[in-house]
Amino acid sequence: MKTTFISFIVVIMICMTAMSFTNTANDKNTILIQAVDNQTNSTALSESAAIITARLKDFSTDTFDVTVIPDKKQIQVDGISDKDIQHVGNLIIKKGAIGFYKVYNRTELSEILKGDQQLFSLLNSTDLTKRDPSIGWTSVSKIDKVNEYLNAMRPSIKFKTVWGDSSDSSKISLYALRLEPVTGFLLNGNDLDSVKCSRNGVHDNWYISFNFKMSVVKKWADITHDNFGNSIAIVIDNKVMCAPTVNTTIENGKCQITGNFTETDVKLFRAVWNHGELPVLFNVVK
């Protein structure tokens, strides 16, 4: 498993695999999504539709029609091209919950577990180094076995385990995250002020820039100062998108994510990050 080290500097340098999709097809399709909770009210559906509409406008210049069907607790989105339908479907049902967490590496976690190696025995550590933020990896086919063990031990543990978000089904990384008092996370999506995507004219690479609100700039500076040499994970909908290492104190709250992104990759992340969480959980039904 090839390991790529990423780190927080004055901007955040992150290399990660992102979801990508294109807007090339001329045929248009419909996606119908259903609220998971049958008690969802019309106000929550309308708020969800507004967020979904904003995400779609942020992501694409195409025209989408978003319609609320209140009696069925559904939202319908029309105008989606053939090649985009799966990815847009993921975009409109993504909850959008963002959290920043301190990451425990294998050595730190081993100390917390007091030398118990059973969890590590279920994971592959090939190619991992002491600086790797994950505690190991496995294939999608073996995730259920690891989850079964984690569920059994969960009442006794004081850390959060989260799988990485990867398109490689043969190697899914597992992370152990520190739970902060009261909130659990260090900062969350409500602490973000703005998210933008841009293109580096020199290297022709796309990247994402985000700023924290002034109210947490000092806290972020303290976090990066106190976690020098450690990793901080960015978690979206209970999946680790990336876990860079802190190499310096970030004083101004301005961060940047760079990597092998396409234009559609960065627009996808911007669309989710910029418009808050959906108040309702949805499933795609059509």
C-alpha positions in Angstrom: 0.0 0.0 0.0 1.6 3.2 -1.1 1.6 5.8 1.7 1.6 9.5 0.9 2.5 11.9 3.7 0.5 15.1 4.0 0.9 17.9 6.4 -0.5 21.1 7.8 1.7 24.1 7.0 0.6 27.7 6.8 -1.8 26.2 4.2 -2.8 22.5 4.4 -1.2 20.3 1.8 -3.3 17.3 1.2 -3.1 14.6 -1.4 -6.1 12.4 -1.5 -8.3 10.6 -3.9 -11.6 12.4 -4.5 -14.8 11.6 -6.2 -15.0 12.9 -9.8 -17.6 13.2 -12.4 -18.4 14.9 -15.7 -21.1 16.9 -17.3 -20.9 15.7 -20.8 -24.0 13.8 -21.6 -27.0 15.4 -23.3 -29.7 13.1 -22.0 -31.4 14.2 -18.8 -32.6 12.1 -15.9 -34.6 12.3 -12.7 -33.5 11.3 -9.2 -36.0 10.8 -6.4 -34.9 10.8 -2.8 -36.8 9.7 0.2 -36.6 11.0 3.8 -35.4 8.2 6.1 -37.6 9.5 9.0 -41.3 9.2 8.1 -42.0 12.0 10.7 -40.1 14.6 8.7 -42.1 17.8 8.3 -42.6 20.1 5.4 -40.3 22.8 6.8 -37.4 20.3 7.0 -38.1 19.1 3.5 -38.1 22.7 2.2 -34.9 23.5 4.0 -33.3 20.4 2.5 -34.5 21.3 -1.0 -32.9 24.8 -0.6 -29.6 23.3 0.4 -29.7 20.8 -2.4 -30.5 23.6 -4.9 -27.6 25.7 -3.6 -25.2 22.7 -3.8 -26.2 22.0 -7.4 -25.8 25.6 -8.4 -22.4 25.7 -6.7 -21.4 22.5 -8.5 -22.6 23.0 -12.0 -23.9 25.7 -14.5 -26.5 23.2 -15.7 -30.1 23.8 -14.8 -31.7 21.5 -12.3 -35.3 21.5 -11.1 -35.7 20.6 -7.4 -39.3 19.8 -6.3 -40.6 18.9 -2.9 -43.3 16.2 -2.6 -44.4 16.8 1.0 -47.1 14.1 1.3 -44.5 11.4 0.4 -41.6 13.0 2.2 -39.6 13.1 -1.0 -37.6 15.5 -3.1 -37.3 15.1 -6.9 -34.3 16.5 -8.9 -34.7 16.7 -12.7 -32.2 17.6 -15.4 -29.3 15.3 -14.6 -27.1 13.9 -17.4 -26.5 10.2 -17.8 -22.9 10.3 -16.7 -23.6 12.5 -13.7 -26.5 10.7 -12.3 -24.7 8.5 -9.8 -22.4 11.3 -8.5 -25.2 13.9 -8.3 -27.2 11.3 -6.4 -24.4 11.1 -3.8 -24.1 14.8 -3.7 -27.8 15.5 -2.9 -28.1 12.9 -0.2 -24.8 13.7 1.5 -25.5 14.9 5.0 -22.5 17.3 5.0 -21.4 16.9 8.6 -17.8 18.1 8.9 -15.5 17.6 11.9 -11.9 18.1 12.7 -10.3 15.5 15.0 -6.9 14.7 16.5 -5.6 11.4 15.2 -4.0 8.6 17.3 -1.3 6.7 15.4 -0.6 3.0 16.0 1.9 3.6 18.8 -0.4 6.0 20.7 -3.4 3.6 20.3 -1.4 0.7 21.4 -0.7 2.5 24.7 -4.4 3.4 25.1 -5.3 -0.3 24.5 -2.6 -1.3 27.0 -0.9 -3.5 24.5 -4.0 -5.4 23.4 -3.2 -6.3 19.7 -6.5 -7.9 18.7 -7.7 -4.9 16.8 -4.3 -4.6 15.0 -4.4 -8.3 14.1 -7.6 -7.6 12.1 -5.9 -5.0 10.0 -3.1 -5.0 7.5 -0.1 -2.7 8.3 1.9 -3.4 5.2 3.8 -0.2 4.1 2.6 1.8 7.1 5.3 3.8 8.9 5.3 5.5 12.3 4.1 8.7 10.8 1.1 7.2 9.0 -2.1 8.6 10.5 -4.1 5.4 9.9 -3.9 2.4 12.2 -4.1 -0.1 9.4 -6.2 -1.1 6.4 -8.4 -3.9 5.0 -10.5 -4.7 2.0 -14.2 -3.8 1.8 -15.0 -7.5 2.0 -13.4 -7.7 5.5 -14.8 -4.4 6.9 -17.8 -6.2 8.5 -15.5 -8.4 10.5 -13.5 -5.4 11.8 -16.8 -3.6 12.6 -18.1 -6.5 14.5 -15.1 -6.4 16.8 -15.3 -2.6 17.2 -19.0 -2.8 18.1 -18.2 -5.4 20.7 -15.4 -3.3 22.3 -17.1 0.1 21.8 -18.6 0.5 25.3 -15.1 0.2 26.8 -13.2 2.5 24.4 -12.8 6.3 24.6 -11.9 7.0 21.0 -13.7 7.1 17.7 -12.9 4.7 14.9 -13.7 6.0 11.4 -13.0 4.4 8.0 -11.4 6.4 5.2 -13.2 7.5 2.1 -11.6 5.7 -0.8 -12.5 4.5 -4.2 -10.0 1.6 -3.8 -12.2 -1.2 -2.4 -9.2 -3.4 -1.8 -7.5 -0.9 0.7 -9.7 1.0 3.1 -7.9 2.7 6.0 -9.1 2.8 9.6 -8.4 5.8 11.8 -8.6 6.2 15.6 -9.7 9.7 16.5 -9.5 11.4 19.9 -12.9 12.4 21.4 -12.8 16.0 22.8 -14.8 16.8 26.0 -18.4 17.9 25.3 -18.3 18.1 21.5 -16.2 15.2 20.5 -14.5 17.2 17.7 -12.0 20.0 17.7 -13.9 22.1 15.3 -16.8 21.5 12.9 -18.5 22.7 9.7 -20.2 25.6 11.6 -16.7 27.0 12.3 -16.0 27.4 8.6 -16.4 30.9 7.1 -16.0 30.2 3.4 -14.8 27.5 0.9 -13.5 28.3 -2.5 -11.9 26.3 -5.4 -9.2 27.7 -7.6 -6.7 26.7 -10.2 -2.9 27.1 -10.0 -1.9 28.8 -13.2 1.7 27.6 -12.9 1.2 23.9 -12.2 -2.4 23.7 -13.6 -3.6 22.1 -10.5 -7.0 22.6 -8.8 -7.2 23.2 -5.1 -9.6 24.1 -2.3 -9.2 27.1 0.0 -11.1 27.5 3.2 -11.2 30.0 6.0 -12.2 29.6 9.6 -14.5 32.2 11.2 -12.8 34.9 13.2 -14.3 33.5 16.4 -12.2 30.3 16.1 -9.0 31.6 14.5 -7.3 31.7 17.9 -8.6 28.2 18.8 -7.3 26.8 15.5 -3.9 28.4 16.1 -3.8 26.8 19.5 -4.9 23.4 18.0 -2.2 23.5 15.4 0.4 24.7 18.0 -0.5 22.0 20.5 -0.6 19.2 17.9 2.7 19.9 16.2 3.9 16.6 14.7 0.5 15.0 15.1 -2.3 14.4 12.5 -5.6 16.1 12.4 -8.4 14.3 10.4 -11.0 16.1 8.3 -14.1 13.9 8.6 -17.2 14.3 6.4 -20.3 12.2 7.1 -18.3 9.8 9.4 -15.6 9.2 6.8 -12.0 10.5 6.9 -11.3 12.5 3.8 -7.7 13.2 4.8 -5.5 13.4 7.9 -2.6 15.8 7.4 0.3 16.2 9.9 0.7 19.5 11.7 4.1 21.1 10.8 3.5 24.6 12.1 1.1 26.9 13.8 -1.6 28.4 11.5 -2.2 31.8 12.9 -4.7 33.3 10.4 -7.2 30.5 10.0 -6.6 30.3 6.2 -6.0 26.8 4.9 -5.6 25.2 1.5 -6.1 21.7 0.2 -4.1 20.6 -2.8 -3.8 17.3 -4.6 -4.6 15.5 -7.8 -7.9 17.1 -8.1 -10.0 17.7 -11.2 -12.3 20.7 -11.6 -15.3 18.6 -10.8 -13.6 17.2 -7.7 -13.1 20.6 -6.1 -16.5 21.8 -7.1 -18.0 18.8 -5.4 -16.3 19.5 -2.1 -17.1 23.2 -2.3 -20.7 22.4 -3.0 -21.0 20.3 0.2 -18.8 22.4 2.5 -20.3 25.8 1.6 -24.0 25.2 2.3 -24.3 23.5 5.7 -25.8 20.1 6.7 -29.0 18.7 5.4 -31.6 18.7 8.3 -32.9 15.4 7.0 -31.3 12.0 6.0 -32.3 10.8 2.6 -32.0 7.6 0.5 -32.1 7.4 -3.3 -35.3 5.5 -4.3 -35.1 6.2 -8.1 
